[in-house]
């Protein structure tokens, strides 16, 4: 299947037409309009060196249902100790910067390019991208960010400067999403870290069908405020 070039602000081809590597299209920029269109069709950007921007919808898709998430006993104890103050949408740019600085084994640099940073920051200004932050002694020590549309949170990246900071932030987010009755957390591709939380692989058709249903729900615009628990 040939991969189609994506002109700026164009509509994407159907995600079901992705090639064997999960690539749906290439080109364009990760601006607000293109990102919203992409996520609403189960597609996300993933920059690679020396090629135009690639847009993916992999098969299988790694998915976590918030109400079925597993929080380990040790992590529950860590959360109960109150070592971190978990906040939402108070330091979005700093969280993206922290994720961009995170070293990746076997890779140089980061996929969070300046264009990606600008695109997600603009989405945040529209209330569609969110940061969940772990603070310790009023210092940001970890967190995660992602995009929210309808009843879906699309996770993008997380980082931690002290042990368990991002895990506590993510577990806190999952509890909040359960209370808000979110249907899905899109984890994109499999990682052992998210598998421990209960994320599983779904065939692409199942994911796209669930996404379509979940997007019928109203979008909860930011800035978000987490419930006190």
LINURFEN-V647295 format. One line per field, one symbol per residue. psi: psi as a letter, one per 30 degrees, with the letter a starting at -180 (. if undefined). A space follows every 50 residues. Layout:
psi=???
//
This chain:
psi=kkkkkjlkglkllkffgkaffgkellaalileeeeeeeefggklkjkkkg llkkkkiljlkkkkjefgkkjleeeeeeeffhfkkklkhfheeeeeeeee fkkkkgkkalfileeeeeeeeeeeffgfkkkkkkkjhgkkglallakkkb hkkjkelllkflkgeeeeeeeeeeeeeeeghkekjjgdlkkeefeffgkl kkkeeeeeeeeeeffflkkjllklkkkk.
//
